[in-house]
């Protein structure tokens, strides 16, 4: 067993007595539950946007739930960090932090944006590709199927909000 990302956790009513989760040199995640061992496991959030720290499951390669954690806040911070690393293997939803430019206010429209993963361009096919989750949270789906999150609309700069107002 490689110890690249090893964690052990003694748990209460929110999970098993003890487990180990680690990734090997090839980035494959492994889970040990007592005397059981599972390779190629993945972590999945039940509510990745509305409650990212609640309801996390570790699944087998076949999709069977092996471990359920009611709240990540119930596990030590080192354990949370390693679970987050495992979650990153599956999740890809960059957060838009700024809209730099919009080539047209009618769709299709090309947007130049800054995200938590760097600068990029996205193609908005129609206004229906902007979905409001809450008053301040939006998901923008581009023409290539990539979803971008706007987590806190009021925290965007004035120019970004002005661009978005044209499409909402």
Buried (B, 14 or more C-beta within 10 A) or exposed (E): EEEBBBBEBEBEEEBBEEBBBBBBEEEBBBBBBEEEEBEEBBBBBBEBBEEBBBBBBBBBEEEEEBBEBBEBEBBEEEBBEBBBBBBEBEEEBBBBBBBEEBEEEEBEBBBBBBBEEEEBEBBBEEEEBBEEEEEEBBBBBBBEEBBBBBBEBEEBEEEBBEBBEEBE
